[in-house]
């Protein structure tokens, strides 16, 4: 196996061995604490532009199957593992992790102390990093890394450019694609929703001309403040149709209603984040993947109320509009991977659409 280096912006260097694609890459390095679901994570477009470190020591033991894709063309920059399974053992497996990463042109690094790497990220925060086969000139590579400016148009890279339909007989839902996971469409279809997926920059008139019963704002990568053009669209939509936001969609709803967001030190990425519903005290374990959060002290309580909080760090995990049929969560109720504790939020969305139709109270 070829020697490969992981160089961090703060000067830390990790030596290991390459697998997957042989290309050099630069991105933001983050970590995921999930013990399973590596295929769904790698194909989640919320990891666009990021080097994904798995904290669980063995990755790839179940191989890659045809069912667990969250996108067909993943844009994760690289994958870091302590050890990857060369010979997977699962009846659904079609290829191993190395073959998959080669097919998707994603480089990997194995033989790394991922525990130490995670501690560095937790202490210094997510930062730029480089994966390279050039092991001779670390200082030159580090200088080049520090000069690199990461792209900020992540949503434009991953959103669909053409509308498409996921058909079903029932309520008409428009999904605005900021980098959606396919599992969201699956959950909507399970509830008899006829789904039309539109690009992130679709005009509000185009959306409303489809006469939707509701609009879903999906997850996606990057800083929500890089999408100012979306906020007016949300403000217009929320007055006329029920809206449900997930992850990036949640942050955009907050911004559209006067709140602010901030970059977290190392984010939430994993499948065991405990979230409390304030009204009931119910605890749900949730799947999360985000590096930004809504600032609690910036929320206009005349417009929005906080419905959920993360138990560990008390970040805002859910919002509901006081005057319009709008609610959002920071986590992934579709799971994929992760627990399905919060799947009933899709039922709440369908109930909201029905209530709105007959003019019932929804706040």
C-alpha positions in Angstrom: 0.0 0.0 0.0 1.2 3.5 -0.8 2.2 5.8 2.0 -0.1 8.8 2.3 -0.1 11.9 4.5 -2.9 13.8 6.2 -1.7 17.4 6.9 -3.8 19.7 9.0 -3.9 23.4 8.8 -2.6 23.7 12.4 0.6 21.8 11.4 -0.4 18.3 12.7 0.7 15.5 10.4 -0.8 12.0 10.3 1.0 9.2 8.4 -0.9 6.3 7.0 -1.6 4.3 3.9 -3.8 5.2 0.9 -6.8 3.3 -0.5 -9.6 4.4 -2.8 -8.7 7.1 -5.3 -5.1 8.2 -5.6 -5.8 11.8 -6.2 -4.7 14.6 -3.8 -7.4 16.6 -2.1 -8.0 19.5 0.2 -11.1 20.0 2.3 -12.5 20.8 5.8 -11.8 17.9 8.1 -14.6 16.7 10.4 -15.5 13.5 12.4 -18.5 11.3 12.6 -19.1 9.2 15.8 -21.5 6.7 14.2 -20.7 3.0 14.7 -22.7 2.0 11.5 -24.0 3.7 8.4 -20.7 4.6 6.7 -22.3 4.2 3.2 -25.1 6.6 4.0 -22.7 9.0 5.5 -20.2 9.0 2.6 -23.0 9.6 0.1 -24.7 12.3 2.2 -24.3 15.6 0.3 -24.1 17.5 3.5 -20.4 16.3 3.6 -19.7 18.2 0.3 -16.2 19.5 0.4 -15.3 17.8 3.7 -12.8 15.1 4.7 -14.8 12.6 6.7 -13.1 10.9 9.7 -14.9 7.9 11.2 -14.2 7.5 15.0 -15.3 3.8 15.0 -12.1 1.8 14.4 -13.3 -0.6 11.7 -15.2 0.7 8.7 -16.4 -1.3 5.7 -17.1 -4.7 7.2 -20.6 -4.8 5.6 -19.3 -3.7 2.2 -21.3 -1.4 -0.1 -24.8 -2.4 -1.2 -27.2 -1.0 -3.8 -29.9 0.1 -1.3 -28.1 2.5 1.1 -27.1 5.4 -1.2 -28.2 8.8 0.0 -27.0 10.2 -3.3 -25.6 8.5 -6.4 -22.7 10.9 -7.0 -21.2 11.7 -3.5 -19.0 14.8 -3.1 -17.3 13.9 0.1 -13.6 15.0 -0.3 -11.9 12.0 1.4 -12.5 9.3 4.0 -10.2 8.7 7.0 -10.4 5.4 9.0 -8.2 3.5 11.5 -8.8 0.3 9.6 -11.0 -0.7 6.6 -12.3 -4.1 5.9 -10.8 -5.5 2.8 -13.1 -8.6 2.8 -16.7 -7.5 3.8 -19.2 -10.0 5.1 -22.8 -9.2 4.3 -25.3 -10.8 2.0 -26.2 -7.4 0.4 -22.6 -6.4 -0.3 -21.7 -5.7 -4.0 -18.2 -4.3 -3.5 -15.8 -3.4 -0.7 -15.1 0.1 0.5 -11.8 0.4 -1.4 -13.6 -0.5 -4.7 -16.4 1.9 -3.9 -14.1 4.9 -3.2 -12.1 4.2 -6.4 -15.4 4.1 -8.4 -16.5 7.5 -6.9 -13.0 9.0 -7.2 -12.7 9.6 -3.4 -9.3 9.1 -1.7 -9.0 7.3 1.6 -6.5 7.0 4.4 -6.1 4.0 6.7 -3.7 3.1 9.5 -4.3 6.5 11.3 -4.8 7.0 15.0 -8.4 8.4 14.6 -8.8 8.8 18.3 -5.9 11.3 18.4 -7.1 13.0 15.2 -10.6 13.4 16.7 -9.1 15.0 19.9 -7.2 17.5 17.7 -10.4 18.5 15.9 -12.3 18.8 19.2 -9.6 21.0 20.6 -8.9 23.2 17.6 -12.1 22.9 15.7 -12.8 21.8 12.1 -10.1 23.1 9.9 -8.6 22.8 6.4 -6.7 19.6 5.7 -4.8 17.9 2.8 -4.5 14.3 1.8 -1.4 13.8 -0.3 0.9 11.1 -1.6 3.8 13.6 -1.6 5.5 12.7 1.6 8.8 14.6 0.9 7.9 18.2 1.3 5.6 18.6 4.2 6.4 22.3 4.7 5.6 23.1 1.1 2.4 21.1 1.3 1.4 22.9 4.5 2.0 26.3 3.0 -0.1 25.4 -0.1 -2.8 24.1 2.2 -2.9 27.3 4.2 -3.2 29.4 1.1 -6.0 27.4 -0.3 -9.5 29.1 -0.1 -12.3 26.5 0.2 -15.3 27.0 -2.0 -18.5 28.4 -0.5 -21.0 27.5 -3.2 -21.6 24.0 -1.8 -25.3 24.0 -2.3 -25.0 25.0 -5.9 -22.7 22.0 -6.4 -25.1 19.5 -5.0 -28.6 20.7 -5.7 -30.4 19.2 -8.6 -30.4 21.5 -11.7 -33.6 20.0 -13.2 -36.9 19.4 -11.5 -38.0 15.7 -11.1 -40.8 13.8 -9.6 -41.0 11.0 -7.0 -44.6 10.0 -7.7 -47.3 8.8 -5.4 -51.1 9.3 -5.0 -51.9 11.8 -2.3 -50.8 15.2 -1.0 -48.6 17.3 -3.3 -45.3 18.2 -1.6 -42.6 20.4 -3.2 -39.1 19.6 -2.0 -36.5 22.3 -2.3 -33.2 20.5 -2.8 -30.2 22.0 -0.9 -28.4 18.6 -1.0 -31.2 16.2 0.0 -30.9 12.7 1.3 -32.9 10.2 -0.7 -34.4 8.9 2.6 -36.4 12.1 2.9 -38.2 11.3 -0.4 -38.7 7.7 0.8 -40.4 8.9 4.1 -42.6 11.3 2.2 -43.6 8.6 -0.4 -44.4 6.2 2.5 -47.0 8.7 3.6 -48.6 8.9 0.2 -47.0 12.2 -0.7 -46.5 13.0 -4.4 -43.1 14.7 -4.4 -41.7 17.3 -6.9 -38.1 18.1 -6.3 -36.9 21.5 -7.4 -33.5 23.3 -7.5 -32.5 25.4 -4.5 -32.8 28.7 -6.4 -36.4 28.1 -7.8 -38.6 31.2 -7.8 -41.4 31.3 -5.3 -43.9 31.8 -8.2 -42.8 28.6 -9.8 -43.3 26.7 -6.5 -46.7 28.2 -5.8 -47.8 27.5 -9.4 -47.5 23.8 -8.6 -50.3 24.3 -6.0 -48.5 22.3 -3.3 -50.1 21.1 -0.1 -46.7 21.7 1.6 -43.1 22.5 1.0 -40.0 20.7 2.4 -36.7 22.5 2.8 -34.0 19.8 2.9 -30.6 19.3 4.5 -27.5 20.5 2.7 -23.8 21.6 3.1 -22.2 24.8 4.0 -22.9 28.1 5.8 -26.6 29.1 5.6 -25.6 32.8 5.4 -24.2 32.0 1.9 -27.8 31.7 0.6 -29.3 35.2 1.2 -31.4 34.8 -2.0 -33.3 31.9 -0.5 -34.6 33.9 2.5 -37.1 36.0 0.7 -38.5 32.9 -1.0 -39.0 31.3 2.4 -40.7 34.5 3.8 -43.1 34.4 0.9 -43.8 30.7 1.1 -44.5 30.6 4.8 -47.4 33.0 4.4 -49.2 30.8 1.9 -48.3 27.1 2.5 -47.1 24.8 5.3 -43.3 24.5 5.4 -41.1 21.9 7.1 -37.3 22.4 7.3 -34.6 19.8 8.1 -31.0 20.7 9.0 -29.9 23.4 6.6 -33.6 24.0 6.0 -34.1 24.6 9.7 -31.3 27.2 9.7 -32.7 29.0 6.7 -36.1 29.3 8.3 -34.4 30.8 11.3 -32.5 33.3 9.2 -35.6 34.2 7.2 -37.4 35.1 10.4 -34.7 37.3 11.9 -32.5 34.9 13.8 -28.8 34.4 13.4 -26.6 31.4 12.9 -23.0 30.6 13.9 -20.3 28.1 13.1 -19.8 25.5 15.7 -16.4 24.4 16.9 -16.6 20.9 15.5 -20.3 20.4 14.9 -22.7 17.5 15.5 -22.0 14.5 13.3 -23.3 11.1 14.5 -26.4 9.1 15.3 -26.8 9.2 19.1 -27.5 12.9 19.8 -30.1 13.2 22.6 -32.7 15.9 21.8 -35.5 17.0 24.2 -38.9 18.2 23.1 -39.6 21.1 25.5 -43.4 20.8 25.5 -43.5 17.1 26.6 -40.0 16.4 28.0 -39.7 13.5 25.6 -36.1 12.5 24.7 -35.3 11.3 21.2 -31.9 10.0 20.1 -31.3 11.6 16.7 -29.1 11.4 13.6 -27.2 14.7 13.0 -24.8 16.2 10.5 -24.2 19.9 10.7 -21.5 22.4 11.5 -23.7 25.5 12.0 -26.4 26.2 14.6 -29.1 28.8 15.3 -28.1 31.3 18.0 -30.7 31.0 20.8 -30.3 34.6 21.9 -31.0 35.9 18.5 -34.5 34.4 18.1 -37.4 36.8 18.0 -39.8 35.1 20.4 -42.7 37.0 18.9 -42.2 35.1 15.7 -40.6 31.8 16.6 -40.6 29.5 19.6 -38.0 26.9 20.4 -39.5 23.4 20.4 -36.4 21.2 20.9 -32.9 21.5 22.4 -29.9 19.3 22.3 -29.3 17.9 25.8 -25.5 17.9 25.8 -24.8 21.5 24.7 -28.3 23.0 24.8 -28.2 24.1 21.1 -31.4 24.9 19.4 -32.8 21.8 17.7 -36.3 22.7 16.7 -38.4 25.8 15.9 -42.1 26.5 15.2 -43.5 29.7 13.8 -46.1 31.4 16.0 -48.2 32.8 13.1 -47.6 30.6 10.1 -47.7 26.9 9.4 -44.0 26.4 9.7 -41.7 24.2 11.8 -38.2 22.8 11.5 -35.6 20.6 13.2 -31.9 20.6 13.2 -31.6 16.8 13.1 -32.6 14.1 10.6 -36.0 12.5 11.3 -35.4 10.3 8.3 -32.4 8.8 10.1 -30.6 6.7 7.4 -28.5 5.9 9.2 -29.5 6.2 12.9 -32.5 5.8 15.2 -36.0 6.4 14.0 -37.1 8.1 17.2 -38.1 11.2 15.4 -39.8 9.7 12.3 -43.2 10.9 13.6 -42.2 14.4 12.5 -43.1 13.4 8.9 -46.6 12.5 10.3 -46.7 15.9 12.0 -46.0 17.5 8.6 -48.8 15.6 6.9 -51.2 16.5 9.8 -50.1 20.2 9.4 -51.0 20.1 5.7 -54.4 18.7 6.5 -55.0 21.2 9.2 -54.0 24.1 7.0 -56.4 22.9 4.3 -59.4 23.1 6.6 -58.2 26.3 8.3 -57.4 24.9 11.7 -55.0 26.5 14.2 -51.4 25.4 13.5 -49.2 27.5 15.8 
